[in-house]
Amino acid sequence: MDRCPNCKARVGEAPTCRRCGMELGQLFETERAAERALVQGMRYLLEGERERAIHALSRSRALHDTPLPRELLGFLAVNDPSTSDSVRTADPTAASVGSAMRTRPLATGVQTASRPDWPLEDT
């Protein structure tokens, strides 16, 4: 967290905001818990434990919604071997795990395809 959610002042590692005095300790701990869940999810993914990875990544995203767990969950949703093509190309907002099928910019300037079988497009 770079800024206080209350007054938007820059924050360091202090447990309270220097400007408004808001208690930040629990927010910092929530971010650390999200990071731990993200690392665990990636570990499970590397070990091939798909369901455990989805659970850990979903927990990370619930604690602190950042792009990496969102993209990994989308990757897992699109590459689910038990899901047919008709389910993958259905309304992506209805997916319970995430949605990598919607077009959204990536950090590299490349956009994801709106269908898994379409080529990626340069922006």
Secondary structure as the mmCIF struct_conf table of DSSP 4:
data_model
#
loop_
_struct_conf.conf_type_id
_struct_conf.id
_struct_conf.beg_label_comp_id
_struct_conf.beg_label_asym_id
_struct_conf.beg_label_seq_id
_struct_conf.end_label_comp_id
_struct_conf.end_label_asym_id
_struct_conf.end_label_seq_id
STRN STRN1 ARG A 3 ARG A 3
TURN_TY1_P TURN_TY1_P1 PRO A 5 CYS A 7
STRN STRN2 ARG A 10 ARG A 10
BEND BEND1 GLU A 13 GLU A 13
BEND BEND2 PRO A 15 PRO A 15
STRN STRN3 THR A 16 THR A 16
TURN_TY1_P TURN_TY1_P2 ARG A 18 CYS A 20
STRN STRN4 GLU A 23 GLU A 23
HELX_RH_AL_P HELX_RH_AL_P1 GLY A 25 GLU A 47
TURN_TY1_P TURN_TY1_P3 GLY A 48 GLY A 48
HELX_RH_AL_P HELX_RH_AL_P2 ARG A 50 LEU A 63
BEND BEND3 HIS A 64 HIS A 64
HELX_RH_AL_P HELX_RH_AL_P3 PRO A 67 VAL A 78
TURN_TY1_P TURN_TY1_P4 ASN A 79 ASN A 79
TURN_TY1_P TURN_TY1_P5 PRO A 81 SER A 82
BEND BEND4 THR A 83 THR A 83
HELX_RH_AL_P HELX_RH_AL_P4 ASP A 85 ARG A 88
TURN_TY1_P TURN_TY1_P6 THR A 89 THR A 89
BEND BEND5 ALA A 90 ALA A 90
HELX_RH_3T_P HELX_RH_3T_P1 PRO A 92 ALA A 94
BEND BEND6 SER A 96 VAL A 97
BEND BEND7 ALA A 100 ARG A 102
STRN STRN5 PRO A 105 PRO A 105
TURN_TY1_P TURN_TY1_P7 ALA A 107 THR A 108
BEND BEND8 GLY A 109 GLY A 109
STRN STRN6 VAL A 110 GLN A 111
BEND BEND9 SER A 114 ARG A 115
TURN_TY1_P TURN_TY1_P8 PRO A 116 ASP A 117
BEND BEND10 TRP A 118 TRP A 118
HELX_LH_PP_P HELX_LH_PP_P1 PRO A 119 LEU A 120
STRN STRN7 GLU A 121 ASP A 122
#
